[in-house]
Amino acid sequence: MVAGFALATGLLVSGSPAQAQVESGPWTSYSPSFSVQQRGCGKASDLTFQLTCSTGSGDQRAERRYATYTGGTRQFEGSFRITSLGGTRVSLKQTFKDDPGAGPYFMLAVERGGRLYAVHGGDTIASGATVGTTVRVNTVHVVGSTHRTYINGSKKHEVSSSGGNFYDKFGAYRTASGQGPATVVWSNIKFWRK
């Protein structure tokens, strides 16, 4: 009976407003569906994503691609820990525009040495994403207004956003100027909307 009460209570709590890690709410948690993408030497196993080769060309990726959203304000949260990085310039988190002819809108990548940067524009977002260090990432996307990136709870980057359809991705993805090998473990994945 206690287990049944705990389960029922858990179900009630999961649909209630939740306070996210960054920015004021009220936020409501939700769980979008996803598909796993593995191409080239990319391998995904639950929340562990690997690029097993050092190839500097071709489509090398291991990612989760989440369901498309339209309008409103969305927040993603997840923590990553790079367990090995023999390569460099590997994308970790992406926000994609999902319209005909569209593509990556924001890409957070890491260079060997731990610099996190925005692939489009090259802005340094943070440092210290070294092998073995856990880093929390939050993105807050106000569709039609702004997209903000937080690292360990501090706002580090902001760009304007058009309207339209978007989706979140994370894992390990070779950028146009990057290469593996790399292994990235993600954890504590959460989504909110308002």
N, C-alpha and C positions, 0 to 999 in steps of 0.2 A: 504494500500500500504506500509506503514511503517513496519507493522508486517511482510508482505511478504519479504521485503528487509532484515529485521533482521533475519528471518528464513533462507533465502538464504545465508546470510553472515555467519550464524552459521554453516551451512552445509559445506561451503567452509573452514572455520577455523578448523572444526573437523578432516578433512583429511590432514591438513598441518602439517609440523614438529612442535613438541612441546618441550619446555624445561622442563625436568623433575626436580624433587626436588634435586636429587643428581647425581654427575658425569657428565662429559662433553658429549655433544651430537655430532651430531644431533640425537635426538630421534624423533620417529614418534609414535603418540598415536594410540591405537587400542582397540577394545572391543571384547575380546574373549567370546564365549558362555560358559554357566555354567549349572550345575545341582545342586540341593539341596539334601544333604544327611542327613537323620534323622534316628538314630538308638538308640535302648534302650530308655533311658529317655531324649534323645536329641530332642529339639524343635527349629525350625527355623521359624522366621516371618520377612520377608524382610531382614534387616541387623541386627536383634537382634537374638542372639543365646544363648540357655539355656541348661544347664544340670540340670534337676529338681530333681535328686535323689543324695544320698550320697553313692551309690553303688561303691565299690572298685574293681569290676570285670566286665567282659563283655564289649561289644562294646557300649560305650555311646558317641554319637557324634551328633553335629548339625553343618553342614558346607556347604560352597559353593565349589564345585570342578569345576575348569575351564578347558578349552580345552587344550589338549596336544600340546606341541610345540617341534620342533626339530631344533637344531642348533641355531647359532646367539647369540645375547645378548638381554636379556629380563629384564625389570624393572617392579616390582610391587610396588605400593604405596597404603597404607591404614592407617586409624587411628582407634584405638580401645579405648573404655572406658569401664572398668569393672564396672558394676553397683552393683554387689553383688558377693561375693566369700566366700561361707561357706566351700568350699573344698580347694584343693591345687593341684599343678602340673597338670594344664590344658593347653593343647596345643592350641595356638591361630593362628599361621600361619605355613604352611607347604609347602615345595617343595618336590614333590614325583617323583621318577623315574618310568617311565611308560613302562617298558620292562618286558617280561615274568620272573616271579619270583622276580621282584623288589619290592620296597616298599618305605617307607619314607627315604628321603635323608637328608633333613634338617627340624627340628621341633623347633619352638620357643615356649616356654611354660612359664607359670607364676606360682610361688609359693605364698602361702598365705604370706603376708608381702611385696609383690611387686617385688621380684627378678625375672627378665627375664633370662632365661637360654636356652642353646642348649641341647635338650633331649639326643642326641647322643654325649657323651663325658662329658656332665654336665657343660661345660664352662659357667660362669656368663657372660651375655651379657650386662645387665644394671640393675639398681635398680629404684625404684620409680613408678612402675606400680601398684599403689595402687588404691583402690576403688574410683571412681569418677574422676580420672586423665586421660586426653586424651593423648595418646602416638601415634606418627606417626612411621610407619614401612616402610622402603624401602628395597627390596632385589634386587640386581643386579646379574643376573646369566649369565655368559659367558660360554655357554655350551662347555665342553671339556677343560675348564681352571679353573675358580674360581666361587664361590658363595659368595657374600658379603652382610652383613646385616647392615643396618643403623637404629639407633634409634634417632628420632627427628633431623635428618640431620647429625648425627655424625657416622662415621664407627665404628662398635663395634665388628665385627666378620667376619672371612674369612676362607673358607675351599676350598680345591681343588675339581674340578668337572670332572667327566668322560664325554664322549660323550653320545649320546642317546636321548631318548624321556623323557620329564618331564612335570609336570603340577603344578599349584599353587592351594592351598586350604587355606581357613581361616574360622574361626568360633570359636567353643568351642568343644574340644575333650579330653576325659579322657585318660591321658597317662597310661602306664602299672603300674606306682606306684602312680597314682593320683586318685582323686575322686571329684565329685561335692558336693553340688550344685554350680552353677556359672551362671551368666548372663553377656554377653559381647555384646556391641553394636559397630558395625563397621560403618565407614563413609568414604567419599571421596576416593572411590576405583578408581584407575587409573592403566593403563598398557601402557608401551612403548616398542618399539623394535628398534634395529639398526643392 
